[in-house]
Amino acid sequence: MRFIAGTFDTGRGSWAGSDWRPRGARDVFSDGAARIWATEFDPGEVRRGSGHRGQAELLAIGCCLATREEFSAARAAAERGAWTAAMRLPGSFLTVVRDRTGLCIAGDRAGTVTVFWIPTREGVLWATAAAPLAAFAEAEPNPAVLLGAFMVRGVDVLAADSHFHTVRRVPPGHALVLAPGREPRTEALPVPPAVTSLKDGAPAARETITAAVSRRASMAGPISCDLSGGVDSGTVTSLAAARGPLLAVTYTDARMGEQDDMRYAERIAHDHPQITHATIDGTRAGVQHFDGLEDPAVLPFTDTPSFTLGLLAIKAAQLGPATAHGSRAHLTGRGGDDVLDAVPTMAIDQYRAGHRWGALSRTAAFARTRRAALWPVLRQVARTQRTPYPQALAALANALNVGDDHTAQSGPGTSAAQMLTWCGSSAATTWLTRAGRAAVADLVTARAQTASPDTTPGALHERLALELMGDGHATFDQISRQQWGLPIHAPFLDNLIVDACHAIPGYARTQIDDFKPLARAAFTGRVPDYLLNRRTKTAFTSSLFAGLRANVPALRRILDHSLLAQAGLLDTTRALASLDSAARGEGAPLAALHALIVTELWLATLPTARTTWWEQTTAHAQEVAS
Protein backbone atom coordinates (compact mmCIF):
# COMPACT_ATOMS: atom_id res chain seq x y z
CA MET A 1 0.00 0.00 0.00
CA ARG A 2 1.22 3.48 -0.90
CA PHE A 3 2.01 5.85 1.91
CA ILE A 4 4.42 8.54 3.00
CA ALA A 5 5.99 8.56 6.46
CA GLY A 6 8.33 10.76 8.39
CA THR A 7 9.90 11.50 11.73
CA PHE A 8 10.60 14.72 13.52
CA ASP A 9 12.98 15.09 16.44
CA THR A 10 11.71 17.72 18.86
CA GLY A 11 15.22 18.25 20.20
CA ARG A 12 14.97 16.22 23.38
CA GLY A 13 17.17 13.41 22.09
CA SER A 14 17.50 11.07 19.15
CA TRP A 15 14.22 9.67 17.90
CA ALA A 16 13.33 6.46 19.67
CA GLY A 17 12.46 4.63 16.47
CA SER A 18 15.52 5.67 14.48
CA ASP A 19 16.39 2.01 13.80
CA TRP A 20 13.17 1.55 11.83
CA ARG A 21 11.97 2.76 8.45
CA PRO A 22 9.00 1.87 6.22
CA ARG A 23 9.62 -1.42 4.44
CA GLY A 24 10.88 -0.92 0.90
CA ALA A 25 10.60 2.86 1.17
CA ARG A 26 12.71 5.46 -0.59
CA ASP A 27 14.32 8.38 1.21
CA VAL A 28 12.97 11.68 -0.10
CA PHE A 29 14.16 14.10 2.59
CA SER A 30 16.59 14.16 5.50
CA ASP A 31 18.17 17.05 7.35
CA GLY A 32 18.96 15.59 10.75
CA ALA A 33 15.87 16.54 12.72
CA ALA A 34 13.41 15.48 10.00
CA ARG A 35 13.29 12.43 7.76
CA ILE A 36 10.70 11.53 5.12
CA TRP A 37 10.21 8.31 3.17
CA ALA A 38 7.85 7.41 0.31
CA THR A 39 6.57 3.87 -0.31
CA GLU A 40 5.39 2.91 -3.81
CA PHE A 41 5.69 6.43 -5.19
CA ASP A 42 7.45 7.02 -8.50
CA PRO A 43 10.38 9.48 -8.49
CA GLY A 44 8.36 11.83 -10.69
CA GLU A 45 5.71 12.09 -7.98
CA VAL A 46 8.14 13.77 -5.59
CA ARG A 47 8.77 17.47 -6.19
CA ARG A 48 11.22 19.37 -4.04
CA GLY A 49 12.07 23.03 -4.06
CA SER A 50 15.05 24.26 -2.06
CA GLY A 51 16.34 27.76 -1.47
CA HIS A 52 19.75 28.93 -0.34
CA ARG A 53 21.25 27.85 2.97
CA GLY A 54 18.76 27.93 5.79
CA GLN A 55 15.83 28.89 3.64
CA ALA A 56 12.49 27.12 3.41
CA GLU A 57 12.17 23.87 1.48
CA LEU A 58 8.95 22.70 -0.12
CA LEU A 59 7.99 19.11 -0.90
CA ALA A 60 4.90 18.02 -2.81
CA ILE A 61 4.44 14.25 -2.98
CA GLY A 62 1.68 12.85 -5.16
CA CYS A 63 -0.17 14.43 -8.07
CA CYS A 64 1.08 18.02 -7.93
CA LEU A 65 -0.04 19.85 -11.07
CA ALA A 66 1.77 23.11 -10.39
CA THR A 67 3.92 24.66 -13.08
CA ARG A 68 7.56 25.37 -12.27
CA GLU A 69 6.70 29.02 -11.78
CA GLU A 70 3.80 28.24 -9.44
CA PHE A 71 5.90 25.83 -7.42
CA SER A 72 8.80 28.29 -7.14
CA ALA A 73 6.46 31.09 -6.07
CA ALA A 74 4.94 28.88 -3.37
CA ARG A 75 8.39 28.02 -2.01
CA ALA A 76 9.36 31.69 -1.99
CA ALA A 77 6.17 32.54 -0.11
CA ALA A 78 7.00 29.88 2.47
CA GLU A 79 10.43 31.46 2.89
CA ARG A 80 8.68 34.74 3.73
CA GLY A 81 6.69 32.96 6.42
CA ALA A 82 3.52 32.45 4.35
CA TRP A 83 3.80 28.66 4.42
CA THR A 84 0.07 28.20 3.84
CA ALA A 85 0.61 29.44 0.27
CA ALA A 86 2.23 26.09 -0.43
CA MET A 87 -1.09 24.42 0.34
CA ARG A 88 -2.74 26.36 -2.53
CA LEU A 89 -1.13 24.54 -5.44
CA PRO A 90 -3.23 22.58 -7.95
CA GLY A 91 -3.55 18.82 -7.71
CA SER A 92 -3.93 16.21 -4.97
CA PHE A 93 -0.81 15.55 -2.90
CA LEU A 94 0.93 15.79 0.45
CA THR A 95 2.57 19.13 1.17
CA VAL A 96 5.57 19.51 3.49
CA VAL A 97 7.24 22.82 4.31
CA ARG A 98 10.53 22.76 6.21
CA ASP A 99 11.75 26.13 7.46
CA ARG A 100 13.80 27.53 10.32
CA THR A 101 10.95 27.10 12.79
CA GLY A 102 10.09 23.48 12.10
CA LEU A 103 7.96 21.32 9.85
CA CYS A 104 4.42 21.86 8.47
CA ILE A 105 2.63 18.85 6.95
CA ALA A 106 -0.78 18.92 5.28
CA GLY A 107 -3.00 16.70 3.19
CA ASP A 108 -6.04 18.11 1.44
CA ARG A 109 -9.43 19.49 2.42
CA ALA A 110 -11.38 16.48 1.15
CA GLY A 111 -9.27 13.91 2.98
CA THR A 112 -8.07 12.06 -0.10
CA VAL A 113 -4.63 12.64 1.44
CA THR A 114 -4.79 12.54 5.23
CA VAL A 115 -2.03 12.91 7.80
CA PHE A 116 -1.84 10.77 10.96
CA TRP A 117 0.68 10.86 13.79
CA ILE A 118 1.76 9.29 17.05
CA PRO A 119 3.94 10.82 19.75
CA THR A 120 7.20 9.15 20.66
CA ARG A 121 9.41 9.77 23.64
CA GLU A 122 11.57 12.28 21.81
CA GLY A 123 9.49 13.33 18.83
CA VAL A 124 6.77 12.46 16.35
CA LEU A 125 6.22 9.68 13.83
CA TRP A 126 3.71 10.63 11.14
CA ALA A 127 2.33 9.07 7.96
CA THR A 128 -0.39 9.38 5.34
CA ALA A 129 -1.81 6.05 6.52
CA ALA A 130 -2.91 5.09 10.02
CA ALA A 131 -2.39 1.32 9.79
CA PRO A 132 1.44 1.46 9.63
CA LEU A 133 1.51 3.75 12.67
CA ALA A 134 -0.86 1.44 14.54
CA ALA A 135 1.39 -1.52 13.78
CA PHE A 136 4.43 0.42 14.95
CA ALA A 137 2.73 1.42 18.21
CA GLU A 138 0.91 -1.93 18.62
CA ALA A 139 -2.38 0.00 18.72
CA GLU A 140 -5.71 -1.80 18.44
CA PRO A 141 -8.59 -0.79 16.15
CA ASN A 142 -11.10 1.59 17.69
CA PRO A 143 -14.48 -0.19 17.56
CA ALA A 144 -16.47 2.94 18.48
CA VAL A 145 -15.14 4.70 15.39
CA LEU A 146 -15.72 1.64 13.20
CA LEU A 147 -19.33 1.31 14.37
CA GLY A 148 -20.02 5.03 14.50
CA ALA A 149 -19.17 5.35 10.82
CA PHE A 150 -22.46 3.65 9.86
CA MET A 151 -24.54 3.74 13.04
CA VAL A 152 -24.89 7.52 13.33
CA ARG A 153 -25.19 10.43 10.90
CA GLY A 154 -24.37 14.09 11.30
CA VAL A 155 -21.55 13.24 13.72
CA ASP A 156 -17.88 13.95 13.10
CA VAL A 157 -17.01 10.40 14.09
CA LEU A 158 -13.28 10.69 13.41
CA ALA A 159 -12.56 14.34 14.34
CA ALA A 160 -8.94 14.16 15.55
CA ASP A 161 -9.09 10.37 16.07
CA SER A 162 -8.45 7.54 13.62
CA HIS A 163 -9.64 3.97 13.22
CA PHE A 164 -7.03 2.99 15.83
CA HIS A 165 -6.52 3.83 19.47
CA THR A 166 -3.59 6.25 20.11
CA VAL A 167 -3.16 7.13 16.41
CA ARG A 168 -4.12 10.77 15.90
CA ARG A 169 -5.63 12.23 12.75
CA VAL A 170 -5.00 15.69 11.38
CA PRO A 171 -8.49 16.82 10.35
CA PRO A 172 -8.74 17.60 6.62
CA GLY A 173 -8.19 21.29 6.01
CA HIS A 174 -5.59 21.42 8.78
CA ALA A 175 -1.81 21.14 8.96
CA LEU A 176 0.35 19.32 11.48
CA VAL A 177 2.87 21.83 12.81
CA LEU A 178 6.03 20.48 14.47
CA ALA A 179 8.70 22.61 16.12
CA PRO A 180 11.71 21.84 18.36
CA GLY A 181 10.85 21.88 22.04
CA ARG A 182 7.11 22.24 21.45
CA GLU A 183 4.12 19.93 21.52
CA PRO A 184 2.68 18.97 18.14
CA ARG A 185 -0.31 21.06 17.13
CA THR A 186 -2.77 21.27 14.28
CA GLU A 187 -3.58 24.54 12.57
CA ALA A 188 -6.57 25.24 10.34
CA LEU A 189 -5.66 26.29 6.83
CA PRO A 190 -7.22 29.53 5.57
CA VAL A 191 -10.10 29.41 3.11
CA PRO A 192 -10.67 31.99 0.37
CA PRO A 193 -13.20 34.77 1.00
CA ALA A 194 -16.82 33.87 0.38
CA VAL A 195 -18.64 35.20 -2.65
CA THR A 196 -22.30 36.10 -2.53
CA SER A 197 -23.66 34.72 -5.76
CA LEU A 198 -23.43 31.95 -8.30
CA LYS A 199 -22.51 34.47 -10.97
CA ASP A 200 -19.57 35.82 -8.95
CA GLY A 201 -18.23 32.36 -8.11
CA ALA A 202 -18.64 30.61 -11.44
CA PRO A 203 -15.44 32.00 -13.07
CA ALA A 204 -13.21 30.60 -10.30
CA ALA A 205 -14.99 27.25 -10.47
CA ARG A 206 -14.52 27.15 -14.25
CA GLU A 207 -10.83 28.07 -14.03
CA THR A 208 -9.88 25.59 -11.29
CA ILE A 209 -11.88 22.65 -12.67
CA THR A 210 -10.64 23.20 -16.22
CA ALA A 211 -7.03 23.43 -15.04
CA ALA A 212 -7.32 20.31 -12.87
CA VAL A 213 -8.72 18.23 -15.73
CA SER A 214 -6.63 19.63 -18.58
CA ARG A 215 -3.33 19.34 -16.71
CA ARG A 216 -4.09 15.71 -15.88
CA ALA A 217 -5.08 15.10 -19.50
CA SER A 218 -1.71 16.48 -20.57
CA MET A 219 0.22 13.85 -18.59
CA ALA A 220 2.56 11.61 -20.55
CA GLY A 221 0.87 8.47 -21.84
CA PRO A 222 -2.72 7.44 -22.54
CA ILE A 223 -5.54 8.46 -20.21
CA SER A 224 -9.06 7.22 -19.64
CA CYS A 225 -12.25 8.54 -18.05
CA ASP A 226 -15.47 7.32 -16.51
CA LEU A 227 -18.40 8.38 -18.65
CA SER A 228 -21.60 7.47 -16.83
CA GLY A 229 -23.68 9.98 -18.73
CA GLY A 230 -24.14 12.17 -15.65
CA VAL A 231 -23.21 15.84 -15.33
CA ASP A 232 -20.06 15.20 -13.27
CA SER A 233 -18.31 12.53 -15.34
CA GLY A 234 -19.59 14.11 -18.53
CA THR A 235 -18.02 17.46 -17.61
CA VAL A 236 -14.66 15.85 -16.78
CA THR A 237 -14.71 13.79 -19.98
CA SER A 238 -15.63 16.77 -22.16
CA LEU A 239 -12.89 18.95 -20.69
CA ALA A 240 -10.32 16.15 -21.02
CA ALA A 241 -11.32 15.46 -24.63
CA ALA A 242 -10.59 19.11 -25.45
CA ARG A 243 -6.92 18.36 -24.66
CA GLY A 244 -6.44 15.22 -26.74
CA PRO A 245 -7.42 11.59 -27.36
CA LEU A 246 -8.83 9.54 -24.51
CA LEU A 247 -10.73 6.36 -23.77
CA ALA A 248 -14.14 6.87 -22.13
CA VAL A 249 -15.69 3.90 -20.34
CA THR A 250 -19.40 3.52 -19.60
CA TYR A 251 -20.62 0.78 -17.24
CA THR A 252 -24.20 -0.43 -17.41
CA ASP A 253 -26.27 -3.52 -16.66
CA ALA A 254 -29.76 -4.82 -17.33
CA ARG A 255 -31.30 -2.63 -14.64
CA MET A 256 -29.29 0.52 -15.31
CA GLY A 257 -30.04 0.11 -19.01
CA GLU A 258 -33.64 1.07 -18.21
CA GLN A 259 -32.40 4.59 -17.34
CA ASP A 260 -31.19 7.28 -19.75
CA ASP A 261 -27.50 7.29 -18.72
CA MET A 262 -26.39 5.32 -21.77
CA ARG A 263 -28.16 7.70 -24.14
CA TYR A 264 -26.30 10.68 -22.69
CA ALA A 265 -22.96 8.84 -22.63
CA GLU A 266 -23.26 7.77 -26.27
CA ARG A 267 -24.19 11.28 -27.36
CA ILE A 268 -21.22 12.83 -25.53
CA ALA A 269 -18.84 10.29 -27.09
CA HIS A 270 -20.32 10.89 -30.54
CA ASP A 271 -19.96 14.67 -30.23
CA HIS A 272 -16.25 14.50 -29.26
CA PRO A 273 -14.12 12.97 -32.04
CA GLN A 274 -11.20 12.61 -29.60
CA ILE A 275 -13.14 10.05 -27.56
CA THR A 276 -12.88 6.29 -28.07
CA HIS A 277 -15.95 4.90 -26.31
CA ALA A 278 -16.00 1.52 -24.55
CA THR A 279 -19.15 0.08 -22.98
CA ILE A 280 -19.17 -2.63 -20.33
CA ASP A 281 -22.43 -4.46 -19.65
CA GLY A 282 -22.19 -5.99 -16.18
CA THR A 283 -25.02 -8.41 -16.83
CA ARG A 284 -23.27 -9.83 -19.89
CA ALA A 285 -19.95 -9.86 -18.04
CA GLY A 286 -21.59 -11.79 -15.21
CA VAL A 287 -20.52 -9.41 -12.41
CA GLN A 288 -22.58 -8.09 -9.51
CA HIS A 289 -22.24 -6.31 -6.20
CA PHE A 290 -20.48 -8.39 -3.52
CA ASP A 291 -18.97 -10.86 -5.98
CA GLY A 292 -15.52 -12.21 -5.14
CA LEU A 293 -15.64 -11.96 -1.33
CA GLU A 294 -15.48 -15.69 -0.60
CA ASP A 295 -11.81 -15.60 0.49
CA PRO A 296 -10.88 -12.52 2.54
CA ALA A 297 -7.21 -13.51 2.47
CA VAL A 298 -6.87 -12.57 -1.21
CA LEU A 299 -8.63 -9.21 -0.95
CA PRO A 300 -6.70 -5.94 -1.18
CA PHE A 301 -6.14 -4.03 2.05
CA THR A 302 -6.93 -0.34 2.43
CA ASP A 303 -6.15 2.03 5.27
CA THR A 304 -9.84 2.38 6.14
CA PRO A 305 -12.82 0.11 5.40
CA SER A 306 -13.71 0.54 1.72
CA PHE A 307 -17.11 0.32 0.05
CA THR A 308 -15.20 -0.53 -3.13
CA LEU A 309 -14.72 -4.08 -1.81
CA GLY A 310 -18.44 -4.58 -2.34
CA LEU A 311 -18.01 -3.57 -5.99
CA LEU A 312 -14.71 -5.32 -6.62
CA ALA A 313 -15.89 -7.48 -9.53
CA ILE A 314 -17.80 -4.58 -11.08
CA LYS A 315 -14.78 -2.30 -10.90
CA ALA A 316 -12.54 -4.99 -12.39
CA ALA A 317 -14.88 -5.23 -15.39
CA GLN A 318 -15.36 -1.48 -15.63
CA LEU A 319 -11.63 -0.71 -15.56
CA GLY A 320 -10.68 -3.59 -17.86
CA PRO A 321 -10.75 -1.46 -21.03
CA ALA A 322 -8.65 1.24 -19.33
CA THR A 323 -5.94 -1.22 -18.29
CA ALA A 324 -5.95 -2.82 -21.75
CA HIS A 325 -5.61 0.68 -23.19
CA GLY A 326 -2.46 1.19 -21.10
CA SER A 327 -4.00 4.13 -19.30
CA ARG A 328 -1.63 6.03 -17.00
CA ALA A 329 -4.49 7.82 -15.23
CA HIS A 330 -8.22 7.18 -15.00
CA LEU A 331 -10.31 10.31 -14.39
CA THR A 332 -13.67 10.17 -12.61
CA GLY A 333 -16.44 12.59 -11.66
CA ARG A 334 -16.29 11.62 -8.00
CA GLY A 335 -16.92 14.58 -5.74
CA GLY A 336 -19.06 16.45 -8.25
CA ASP A 337 -22.08 16.30 -5.97
CA ASP A 338 -19.99 17.72 -3.12
CA VAL A 339 -18.84 20.81 -4.99
CA LEU A 340 -21.56 21.46 -7.59
CA ASP A 341 -24.60 20.59 -5.47
CA ALA A 342 -25.61 21.31 -1.87
CA VAL A 343 -26.91 19.39 1.17
CA PRO A 344 -30.57 19.86 2.22
CA THR A 345 -29.71 21.59 5.51
CA MET A 346 -28.25 24.51 3.57
CA ALA A 347 -31.81 25.89 3.81
CA ILE A 348 -31.21 26.39 7.53
CA ASP A 349 -27.90 28.12 6.88
CA GLN A 350 -29.75 30.34 4.41
CA TYR A 351 -32.29 31.22 7.10
CA ARG A 352 -29.53 32.00 9.62
CA ALA A 353 -27.83 34.22 7.05
CA GLY A 354 -30.94 36.41 6.95
CA HIS A 355 -32.45 35.10 3.70
CA ARG A 356 -35.61 33.86 5.38
CA TRP A 357 -38.04 33.91 2.48
CA GLY A 358 -35.52 32.13 0.29
CA ALA A 359 -35.00 29.51 2.99
CA LEU A 360 -38.73 28.86 3.31
CA SER A 361 -39.10 28.58 -0.46
CA ARG A 362 -36.17 26.19 -0.60
CA THR A 363 -37.65 24.04 2.18
CA ALA A 364 -41.04 23.90 0.44
CA ALA A 365 -39.36 22.86 -2.81
CA PHE A 366 -37.36 20.18 -0.96
CA ALA A 367 -40.52 18.75 0.60
CA ARG A 368 -42.19 18.73 -2.80
CA THR A 369 -39.31 16.87 -4.50
CA ARG A 370 -39.26 14.33 -1.67
CA ARG A 371 -43.07 13.98 -1.87
CA ALA A 372 -43.33 14.82 1.82
CA ALA A 373 -45.96 16.81 3.72
CA LEU A 374 -44.80 20.39 4.13
CA TRP A 375 -45.67 21.13 7.76
CA PRO A 376 -43.69 18.26 9.37
CA VAL A 377 -40.69 19.32 7.29
CA LEU A 378 -41.07 22.97 8.37
CA ARG A 379 -41.42 21.93 12.02
CA GLN A 380 -38.17 19.97 11.78
CA VAL A 381 -36.39 22.94 10.21
CA ALA A 382 -37.57 25.09 13.12
CA ARG A 383 -36.32 22.54 15.68
CA THR A 384 -32.92 22.27 14.03
CA GLN A 385 -32.66 26.04 13.71
CA ARG A 386 -33.22 26.68 17.43
CA THR A 387 -31.16 23.73 18.76
CA PRO A 388 -27.38 24.19 19.20
CA TYR A 389 -25.30 21.38 17.73
CA PRO A 390 -23.74 20.26 21.05
CA GLN A 391 -27.25 19.89 22.51
CA ALA A 392 -28.38 17.79 19.55
CA LEU A 393 -25.34 15.51 19.97
CA ALA A 394 -25.98 15.13 23.70
CA ALA A 395 -29.59 14.14 22.98
CA LEU A 396 -28.44 11.57 20.44
CA ALA A 397 -25.94 10.09 22.91
CA ASN A 398 -28.66 9.81 25.54
CA ALA A 399 -31.04 8.13 23.08
CA LEU A 400 -28.34 5.60 22.18
CA ASN A 401 -27.63 4.87 25.84
CA VAL A 402 -31.24 4.26 26.82
CA GLY A 403 -32.09 2.40 23.65
CA ASP A 404 -34.56 5.03 22.44
CA ASP A 405 -34.59 4.89 18.66
CA HIS A 406 -36.76 7.95 18.02
CA THR A 407 -33.76 9.57 16.31
CA ALA A 408 -33.24 6.53 14.09
CA GLN A 409 -34.33 5.99 10.53
CA SER A 410 -37.63 4.13 10.59
CA GLY A 411 -36.78 2.19 7.46
CA PRO A 412 -34.04 1.61 4.91
CA GLY A 413 -34.13 5.24 3.74
CA THR A 414 -34.00 8.62 5.41
CA SER A 415 -37.21 10.68 5.47
CA ALA A 416 -37.34 14.29 4.31
CA ALA A 417 -37.68 15.54 7.90
CA GLN A 418 -34.79 13.38 9.12
CA MET A 419 -32.57 14.81 6.39
CA LEU A 420 -33.04 18.23 8.01
CA THR A 421 -31.95 17.20 11.51
CA TRP A 422 -28.54 17.89 12.99
CA CYS A 423 -27.82 14.22 13.61
CA GLY A 424 -29.44 10.87 14.18
CA SER A 425 -28.94 7.13 14.26
CA SER A 426 -29.29 4.46 11.63
CA ALA A 427 -31.88 1.71 11.63
CA ALA A 428 -28.85 -0.56 12.04
CA THR A 429 -28.52 0.43 15.73
CA THR A 430 -30.87 -2.47 16.44
CA TRP A 431 -27.90 -4.73 15.65
CA LEU A 432 -25.91 -3.33 18.57
CA THR A 433 -25.62 -5.02 21.94
CA ARG A 434 -25.82 -2.94 25.10
CA ALA A 435 -22.01 -2.66 25.05
CA GLY A 436 -22.07 -1.62 21.40
CA ARG A 437 -24.62 1.10 22.10
CA ALA A 438 -22.54 2.36 25.02
CA ALA A 439 -19.39 2.52 22.86
CA VAL A 440 -21.10 4.58 20.16
CA ALA A 441 -22.89 6.74 22.74
CA ASP A 442 -19.60 7.51 24.49
CA LEU A 443 -18.09 8.60 21.19
CA VAL A 444 -21.04 10.90 20.46
CA THR A 445 -20.80 12.31 24.01
CA ALA A 446 -17.13 13.11 23.45
CA ARG A 447 -18.00 14.91 20.21
CA ALA A 448 -20.73 16.88 22.01
CA GLN A 449 -18.19 18.12 24.53
CA THR A 450 -15.92 19.56 21.85
CA ALA A 451 -18.50 20.67 19.24
CA SER A 452 -18.77 24.38 18.57
CA PRO A 453 -22.19 25.95 19.29
CA ASP A 454 -21.52 28.28 16.34
CA THR A 455 -21.53 25.42 13.83
CA THR A 456 -24.26 25.62 11.21
CA PRO A 457 -25.96 22.44 9.98
CA GLY A 458 -25.41 23.04 6.27
CA ALA A 459 -21.69 23.74 6.64
CA LEU A 460 -21.29 20.73 8.95
CA HIS A 461 -23.08 18.28 6.68
CA GLU A 462 -21.28 19.64 3.61
CA ARG A 463 -17.90 19.02 5.27
CA LEU A 464 -18.80 15.53 6.49
CA ALA A 465 -20.11 14.53 3.06
CA LEU A 466 -16.95 15.86 1.41
CA GLU A 467 -14.69 13.94 3.78
CA LEU A 468 -16.72 10.76 3.32
CA MET A 469 -16.31 11.07 -0.44
CA GLY A 470 -12.60 11.85 -0.04
CA ASP A 471 -12.02 8.73 2.04
CA GLY A 472 -14.02 6.61 -0.41
CA HIS A 473 -11.96 7.90 -3.32
CA ALA A 474 -8.68 7.30 -1.47
CA THR A 475 -9.52 3.65 -0.80
CA PHE A 476 -10.76 3.13 -4.38
CA ASP A 477 -7.45 4.49 -5.64
CA GLN A 478 -5.53 2.20 -3.25
CA ILE A 479 -7.44 -0.83 -4.50
CA SER A 480 -7.11 0.09 -8.17
CA ARG A 481 -3.35 0.55 -7.88
CA GLN A 482 -2.95 -2.77 -6.06
CA GLN A 483 -5.28 -4.80 -8.29
CA TRP A 484 -4.87 -3.26 -11.73
CA GLY A 485 -1.92 -0.85 -11.53
CA LEU A 486 -4.23 2.02 -12.51
CA PRO A 487 -4.21 5.37 -10.64
CA ILE A 488 -7.69 6.82 -10.09
CA HIS A 489 -8.14 10.61 -10.16
CA ALA A 490 -11.02 12.70 -8.83
CA PRO A 491 -10.33 16.29 -9.94
CA PHE A 492 -13.44 17.64 -8.19
CA LEU A 493 -11.82 16.77 -4.85
CA ASP A 494 -8.70 18.90 -5.42
CA ASN A 495 -8.15 21.64 -2.83
CA LEU A 496 -8.46 24.52 -5.26
CA ILE A 497 -11.75 23.23 -6.67
CA VAL A 498 -13.27 22.58 -3.25
CA ASP A 499 -12.26 26.05 -2.10
CA ALA A 500 -13.54 27.76 -5.25
CA CYS A 501 -16.92 26.01 -5.19
CA HIS A 502 -17.44 26.15 -1.43
CA ALA A 503 -16.66 29.87 -1.46
CA ILE A 504 -20.18 30.10 -2.88
CA PRO A 505 -22.58 29.25 -0.01
CA GLY A 506 -24.52 26.09 -0.72
CA TYR A 507 -27.81 27.94 -0.84
CA ALA A 508 -26.35 30.26 -3.51
CA ARG A 509 -24.60 27.43 -5.34
CA THR A 510 -27.92 25.73 -6.05
CA GLN A 511 -31.36 26.95 -7.06
CA ILE A 512 -34.88 25.78 -6.32
CA ASP A 513 -36.15 23.21 -8.85
CA ASP A 514 -32.84 23.26 -10.71
CA PHE A 515 -30.02 20.72 -10.93
CA LYS A 516 -26.39 21.80 -10.59
CA PRO A 517 -26.77 25.33 -11.98
CA LEU A 518 -23.12 26.01 -11.07
CA ALA A 519 -22.02 23.52 -13.73
CA ARG A 520 -24.17 25.31 -16.29
CA ALA A 521 -22.93 28.77 -15.22
CA ALA A 522 -19.30 27.65 -15.36
CA PHE A 523 -19.23 25.46 -18.47
CA THR A 524 -21.78 26.67 -20.96
CA GLY A 525 -19.91 26.70 -24.27
CA ARG A 526 -17.33 24.16 -23.08
CA VAL A 527 -19.60 21.24 -22.16
CA PRO A 528 -22.65 20.18 -24.23
CA ASP A 529 -25.81 22.08 -23.30
CA TYR A 530 -27.94 18.92 -23.31
CA LEU A 531 -25.73 17.53 -20.53
CA LEU A 532 -25.71 20.73 -18.46
CA ASN A 533 -29.51 20.84 -18.71
CA ARG A 534 -29.99 17.23 -17.63
CA ARG A 535 -32.47 16.88 -14.74
CA THR A 536 -32.33 13.15 -13.99
CA LYS A 537 -29.99 11.08 -11.83
CA THR A 538 -29.84 7.29 -11.76
CA ALA A 539 -30.20 5.32 -8.53
CA PHE A 540 -28.39 1.98 -8.19
CA THR A 541 -30.47 0.37 -5.42
CA SER A 542 -31.95 -2.39 -7.59
CA SER A 543 -28.50 -3.58 -8.71
CA LEU A 544 -27.33 -3.58 -5.10
CA PHE A 545 -30.29 -5.76 -4.03
CA ALA A 546 -29.62 -8.21 -6.84
CA GLY A 547 -25.94 -8.60 -6.01
CA LEU A 548 -26.66 -9.00 -2.33
CA ARG A 549 -29.26 -11.67 -3.07
CA ALA A 550 -26.85 -13.62 -5.28
CA ASN A 551 -24.06 -13.56 -2.71
CA VAL A 552 -25.96 -14.24 0.51
CA PRO A 553 -23.96 -17.42 1.38
CA ALA A 554 -20.61 -15.60 1.28
CA LEU A 555 -22.00 -12.59 3.14
CA ARG A 556 -23.50 -14.79 5.85
CA ARG A 557 -20.11 -16.46 6.37
CA ILE A 558 -18.51 -13.04 6.82
CA LEU A 559 -21.07 -12.06 9.46
CA ASP A 560 -20.98 -15.50 11.11
CA HIS A 561 -17.30 -14.82 11.86
CA SER A 562 -17.88 -11.21 12.93
CA LEU A 563 -15.04 -9.81 15.00
CA LEU A 564 -17.31 -7.04 16.25
CA ALA A 565 -19.67 -9.72 17.56
CA GLN A 566 -16.78 -11.56 19.19
CA ALA A 567 -15.95 -8.31 20.98
CA GLY A 568 -19.50 -8.26 22.36
CA LEU A 569 -20.59 -5.19 20.39
CA LEU A 570 -22.82 -6.66 17.68
CA ASP A 571 -25.77 -9.04 17.71
CA THR A 572 -25.17 -11.09 14.56
CA THR A 573 -28.63 -12.66 14.76
CA ARG A 574 -30.22 -9.28 14.11
CA ALA A 575 -27.68 -8.30 11.46
CA LEU A 576 -28.26 -11.59 9.64
CA ALA A 577 -32.00 -11.04 9.83
CA SER A 578 -31.54 -7.71 8.05
CA LEU A 579 -29.35 -9.42 5.46
CA ASP A 580 -32.03 -12.04 4.82
CA SER A 581 -34.70 -9.33 4.55
CA ALA A 582 -32.63 -7.50 1.96
CA ALA A 583 -32.11 -10.73 0.03
CA ARG A 584 -35.90 -11.12 -0.14
CA GLY A 585 -36.19 -7.58 -1.50
CA GLU A 586 -37.75 -6.27 1.71
CA GLY A 587 -36.87 -3.04 3.45
CA ALA A 588 -33.41 -3.15 5.03
CA PRO A 589 -30.61 -0.66 5.78
CA LEU A 590 -28.58 -1.46 2.66
CA ALA A 591 -25.86 1.13 3.20
CA ALA A 592 -25.28 -0.09 6.76
CA LEU A 593 -25.16 -3.72 5.61
CA HIS A 594 -22.61 -2.79 2.97
CA ALA A 595 -20.58 -0.87 5.58
CA LEU A 596 -20.74 -3.72 8.12
CA ILE A 597 -19.55 -6.27 5.56
CA VAL A 598 -16.56 -4.23 4.43
CA THR A 599 -15.70 -3.34 8.04
CA GLU A 600 -15.63 -7.01 9.01
CA LEU A 601 -13.44 -7.76 5.99
CA TRP A 602 -11.13 -4.90 6.96
CA LEU A 603 -10.76 -6.25 10.50
CA ALA A 604 -10.18 -9.78 9.22
CA THR A 605 -7.39 -8.72 6.85
CA LEU A 606 -5.74 -6.01 8.96
CA PRO A 607 -1.93 -6.48 9.00
CA THR A 608 -0.92 -5.81 12.61
CA ALA A 609 2.70 -6.99 12.77
CA ARG A 610 5.25 -4.17 12.86
CA THR A 611 7.49 -5.99 10.40
CA THR A 612 4.70 -6.02 7.80
CA TRP A 613 5.08 -2.27 7.45
CA TRP A 614 8.55 -1.52 8.89
CA GLU A 615 12.09 -2.82 8.58
CA GLN A 616 15.16 -2.21 10.65
CA THR A 617 18.08 -0.34 9.15
CA THR A 618 21.07 -2.31 7.90
CA ALA A 619 23.36 -0.83 10.52
CA HIS A 620 21.09 -1.96 13.35
CA ALA A 621 20.63 -5.42 11.82
CA GLN A 622 24.40 -5.83 11.62
CA GLU A 623 24.74 -4.86 15.29
CA VAL A 624 22.13 -7.44 16.26
CA ALA A 625 23.88 -10.12 14.17
CA SER A 626 27.23 -9.44 15.77
Beta strands, then each sheet from edge to edge (+ up, - down):
strand 1: 3-9
strand 2: 20-22
strand 3: 26-30
strand 4: 34-39
strand 5: 46-50
strand 6: 57-64
strand 7: 91-99
strand 8: 102-106
strand 9: 115-119
strand 10: 123-127
strand 11: 152-153
strand 12: 168-170
strand 13: 174-178
strand 14: 185-188
strand 15: 223-226
strand 16: 246-252
strand 17: 275-281
strand 18: 329-331
strand 19: 424-425
strand 20: 488-489
strand 21: 614-616
sheet 1: 3+ 4- 1+ 10- 9+ 12-
sheet 2: 2+ 21-
sheet 3: 5+ 6- 7+ 8- 13+ 14-
sheet 4: 11+ 19-
sheet 5: 17+ 16+ 15+ 18+ 20+
end
